[in-house]
Amino acid sequence: MATHPRISRLFGAVNIGSFRISAMVAGLSDTGEMMVLGSGHRAAEGIKRGYVTDMDVATHAVRDALERAEKIAGMSVQNVWIGCSGAGLASRVANVEIDIGGRRIDDGDVEHLLVAARDSIEPDGRMVLHAQPAHYTLDGAHGVPNPRGLHAERLGVDVHVMLAEGAPVRNITETVQNAHVDVQAVVAAPVATAYACLSPEERELGVALIEIGGQVTNVSVHAGGMLLGMAAIPMGSADITDAIASYFGIRRFQAERLKCVSGSAIASPTDHREMIPVSGPGGDDASGPIARHADDRNRIPRAELVSVITGEIDRLMRDVGSALRDMGFTGQRGQQVVLTGGGAEL
């Protein structure tokens, strides 16, 4: 009979999305392996484009997702890490240098440098979510991962700073605390997504990460091993669903099914020959009332559905392109893009 490794430490995580709230229970084994023990999710309620709009309803959704994860894991968590994509996220890079005088760098020098870097941050009325050293510089030479034990005249550091609006973060934190768990920390979604989706080489050479969520699309640029800039666009895959529902005069859940089953972001020459049954308003099958733009058998050419989808994606990509240009991701630098998020499945 197979034996499972003993769990020495338990972790909980909750991701607050506009479309879905997800929870996970993970454990660190005695062998140092991180294991996913259980996961759960449910439709997001009380959340609009990453912001809490109804705390009681949102708390119930968080508690439900957590209970599902705990049931599968067979364990309960007392505290969780929160991932959020709203809260007016913004990022910047702080550069700080101190004199070393040619001697050997020790732990005290590094700590002094990081304190100076934190003191140099100007949050402009926002709260600091993360202030992480990306890499160090020795006498102007970049890309030093660990300066301890090395000699230099000057020691510098590039610190990535993630800022957020205070009130929305407090609302998210209190929502989760009301679900009877403590909050370990709040993590900005672009930071967590980058660690999950990008390799160290991609983050070093330069890449744009585009996460298409339900109601928010996060755009971030990474280079030199650090996040250089990010932007949140208040549009996502749910807006594509709404456009389909409006165009064909059907309900959202019907439009979502059409998008997922028959939709695509890429047009095909054969789309106009493929007829797709469309549920009418209030109907759950093709025999219901005739939807707008459908034939007498309640069918539409797939090309018409794809046209609605590509129109919305074009609008989103224009905003994404504008954000990338503002962050300097152009020319030779703007060569590699990674798409993620539920909306990327199109």
Secondary structure as UniProt FT lines:
FT   STRAND          7..16
FT   STRAND          20..29
FT   TURN            30..31
FT   STRAND          34..43
FT   STRAND          47..48
FT   TURN            49..50
FT   STRAND          51..52
FT   HELIX           55..73
FT   STRAND          79..84
FT   TURN            87..88
FT   STRAND          90..99
FT   TURN            101..102
FT   HELIX           107..120
FT   TURN            124..125
FT   STRAND          127..138
FT   TURN            139..140
FT   STRAND          141..144
FT   TURN            148..149
FT   STRAND          154..164
FT   HELIX           166..177
FT   TURN            178..180
FT   STRAND          182..188
FT   HELIX           189..197
FT   HELIX           200..205
FT   STRAND          207..212
FT   STRAND          217..223
FT   TURN            224..225
FT   STRAND          226..233
FT   HELIX           237..248
FT   HELIX           252..262
FT   TURN            269..270
FT   HELIX           271..273
FT   STRAND          275..277
FT   TURN            281..282
FT   TURN            286..287
FT   TURN            292..293
FT   TURN            296..297
FT   STRAND          299..301
FT   HELIX           302..326
FT   TURN            327..328
FT   HELIX           331..333
FT   TURN            334..335
FT   STRAND          337..340
FT   HELIX           342..345
//
